[in-house]
Amino acid sequence: MELSMPPPQIYVEKTLAIIKPDIVDKEEEIQDIILRSGFTIVQRRKLHLSPEHCSNFYVEQYGKMFFPNLTAYMSSGPLVAMVLARHKAISYWKELLGPSNSLIAKETHPDSLRAIYGTDELRNALHGSNDFAAAEREIRFMFPAVITEPIPVGQAAKDYLNLYVIPTLLEGLTELCKQKPADPLIWLADWLLKNNPNKPKLCHHPIVEESH
């Protein structure tokens, strides 16, 4: 009797990477290292955060002695935020970065990115999410419209459906009944495309984007 095996599942982890303001000019060579290390750059944006945005991003560091210097450093110029994906992306990116203190990295991990590009304990050139929960929060912060895995299940899925999907669908079906089009399926599909509440919008936050 054959055992029925579950279909294989491919899970690709994501992490947030930031090229900090003082080394933005090295972006091209850093991206080359990232790609050669087996990562895919899923999304990228160049932006200039305000000190307030930096405070919100580093909220877990709030109250520490270096916090004011950190927010000043991170808001001192444009930075590049990227969503990186690969198997075990979080741990592999942290390994590539090396210790958070660049001076220590230069001694103990001389080939790491922070050893090569970092300056000191504060100006360590690059950021990486610490764990899965941090990656999810940080990706959502830098890319508000992105869908992060895992897709919600259980109560979280019900909440999402009740908040975003069902109201839009009800509105579309109500309008469908009023219009009585010849091809209701095509009409509803077009209506949903036009009225999708999750379609990309202009940036909601006062963040200065680079011009293309």
GIDA-V823787 format. One record per residue. N is the residue number from 1. RES is the residue in three letters. PSI is psi in degrees with one decimal (none if undefined). OMEGA is omega as a letter, one per 20 degrees, with the letter a starting at -180 (999 if undefined). D_LAST is the distance of its C-alpha to the last C-alpha in Angstrom with 1 decimal. Layout:
# GIDA-V823787
n->[N N]
res->[RES RES]
psi->[PSI PSI]
omega->[OMEGA OMEGA]
d_last->[D_LAST D_LAST]
This chain:
# GIDA-V823787
n->[1 2 3 4 5 6 7 8 9 10 11 12 13 14 15 16 17 18 19 20 21 22 23 24 25 26 27 28 29 30 31 32 33 34 35 36 37 38 39 40 41 42 43 44 45 46 47 48 49 50 51 52 53 54 55 56 57 58 59 60 61 62 63 64 65 66 67 68 69 70 71 72 73 74 75 76 77 78 79 80 81 82 83 84 85 86 87 88 89 90 91 92 93 94 95 96 97 98 99 100 101 102 103 104 105 106 107 108 109 110 111 112 113 114 115 116 117 118 119 120 121 122 123 124 125 126 127 128 129 130 131 132 133 134 135 136 137 138 139 140 141 142 143 144 145 146 147 148 149 150 151 152 153 154 155 156 157 158 159 160 161 162 163 164 165 166 167 168 169 170 171 172 173 174 175 176 177 178 179 180 181 182 183 184 185 186 187 188 189 190 191 192 193 194 195 196 197 198 199 200 201 202 203 204 205 206 207 208 209 210 211 212]
res->[MET GLU LEU SER MET PRO PRO PRO GLN ILE TYR VAL GLU LYS THR LEU ALA ILE ILE LYS PRO ASP ILE VAL ASP LYS GLU GLU GLU ILE GLN ASP ILE ILE LEU ARG SER GLY PHE THR ILE VAL GLN ARG ARG LYS LEU HIS LEU SER PRO GLU HIS CYS SER ASN PHE TYR VAL GLU GLN TYR GLY LYS MET PHE PHE PRO ASN LEU THR ALA TYR MET SER SER GLY PRO LEU VAL ALA MET VAL LEU ALA ARG HIS LYS ALA ILE SER TYR TRP LYS GLU LEU LEU GLY PRO SER ASN SER LEU ILE ALA LYS GLU THR HIS PRO ASP SER LEU ARG ALA ILE TYR GLY THR ASP GLU LEU ARG ASN ALA LEU HIS GLY SER ASN ASP PHE ALA ALA ALA GLU ARG GLU ILE ARG PHE MET PHE PRO ALA VAL ILE THR GLU PRO ILE PRO VAL GLY GLN ALA ALA LYS ASP TYR LEU ASN LEU TYR VAL ILE PRO THR LEU LEU GLU GLY LEU THR GLU LEU CYS LYS GLN LYS PRO ALA ASP PRO LEU ILE TRP LEU ALA ASP TRP LEU LEU LYS ASN ASN PRO ASN LYS PRO LYS LEU CYS HIS HIS PRO ILE VAL GLU GLU SER HIS]
psi->[127.2 137.7 130.7 115.2 140.5 147.2 143.7 141.2 128.4 118.6 116.9 120.5 152.4 150.0 160.5 132.3 139.8 128.5 114.7 161.9 -35.7 -11.9 22.5 -30.2 -12.5 11.7 -44.8 -46.1 -31.9 -41.3 -36.6 -42.9 -43.4 -48.4 -39.2 -18.0 9.6 8.0 153.3 133.8 101.6 -44.3 152.7 141.0 145.8 128.5 161.6 109.4 145.4 162.6 -34.4 -42.8 -40.3 -40.3 -41.5 -38.3 -41.6 35.7 -30.4 -18.1 -0.9 136.3 -14.1 154.3 -37.2 -2.5 -49.1 -40.3 -35.7 -48.1 -35.7 -42.5 -47.6 -19.9 9.3 -11.6 -178.5 149.3 166.9 121.3 136.5 143.1 117.8 141.6 140.2 175.1 129.4 45.4 -40.6 -51.5 -36.7 -39.5 -41.0 -39.1 -40.7 -35.0 -43.5 -174.9 148.5 -28.4 113.9 -31.3 -40.9 -41.3 -40.0 -31.1 -45.2 -30.0 67.3 -21.1 -3.0 160.0 -37.7 -30.6 -38.8 -43.7 -16.9 162.6 -49.3 -160.4 -38.5 -51.7 83.3 18.0 -44.8 154.7 147.6 143.3 143.3 -36.8 -176.4 -45.1 -41.5 -41.7 -45.0 -46.6 -43.6 -37.2 -42.7 -34.3 -48.1 -27.7 78.9 -27.1 -2.5 147.4 121.8 138.9 157.0 147.7 137.3 143.8 169.8 -135.8 -36.5 -39.5 -41.9 -43.1 -42.6 -45.4 -45.2 -33.7 -41.5 -40.0 -53.5 -45.8 -41.6 -43.5 -41.8 -42.4 -42.9 -42.7 -36.2 -44.5 -35.8 -43.6 -35.2 -43.0 -33.8 58.6 162.1 -40.3 89.7 -34.1 -46.8 -42.2 -45.5 -40.2 -44.2 -41.2 -42.4 -36.1 -42.6 -31.3 20.0 116.4 -14.4 8.9 151.9 137.4 169.5 153.8 129.3 -20.1 153.0 68.8 133.6 116.0 158.6 152.4 138.5 none]
omega->[a r r a r r a r r r r a r r r r r r a a a r r r r a a a r r r r r a r r r r r r a r a r r a r a r r r r r r r a a a a r a r r a a a r r r a r r a r a a r r r r a r r r r r a a a a r r r r r a a a a r a r r a a a a a a r a a a r a a a a a a a a a r a r r r a a a a r r a a a r r r a a a a a r r r i r a r r a r r r r r r a a a a a r r a r r r r r r r r r a a a a r a a r a a r r a a r a a r a a a a r r a a a r a a r r r r 999]
d_last->[61.1 57.4 55.2 52.2 49.2 46.1 43.1 40.9 37.9 34.8 33.2 29.9 29.3 25.9 25.2 22.5 21.4 19.7 18.8 20.1 18.8 21.2 20.1 16.4 16.6 18.7 16.2 16.5 20.3 20.6 18.7 21.0 24.0 22.9 22.8 26.0 27.6 27.5 24.7 22.1 18.7 18.6 15.6 13.1 11.1 10.4 12.2 14.7 18.0 20.8 24.3 25.4 22.8 23.9 27.5 27.0 25.4 28.2 30.9 33.3 33.5 34.4 37.5 37.4 37.9 34.6 32.6 31.7 30.6 28.5 26.6 26.3 25.0 22.4 21.1 21.2 17.5 14.3 15.4 14.3 16.1 17.1 19.6 21.9 24.6 27.9 31.6 32.5 28.9 29.8 32.7 31.3 28.2 30.6 32.8 30.0 29.0 32.6 34.4 32.4 34.1 32.7 36.0 37.9 35.4 36.0 39.7 39.9 36.8 35.8 33.6 31.5 27.9 29.0 31.7 29.4 26.5 28.2 30.1 32.6 33.6 30.8 27.9 28.0 24.4 23.7 24.5 26.0 27.6 31.4 32.6 31.9 32.2 29.8 27.3 27.5 27.2 24.3 22.2 22.9 22.0 18.5 17.9 20.0 19.7 20.6 24.2 26.0 29.1 32.0 31.9 34.4 38.0 41.2 41.0 37.2 36.7 39.1 37.4 34.0 35.7 37.5 34.6 31.8 33.4 36.9 36.1 33.4 35.8 38.7 36.9 35.9 39.5 41.0 38.9 39.9 43.5 43.2 41.4 43.6 41.4 42.9 40.7 40.1 38.1 35.5 35.4 35.0 32.2 30.2 31.1 29.9 26.5 26.1 27.6 26.3 26.0 23.8 21.0 17.5 17.0 14.7 15.1 18.8 18.8 17.9 15.3 12.4 9.2 6.5 3.8 0.0]
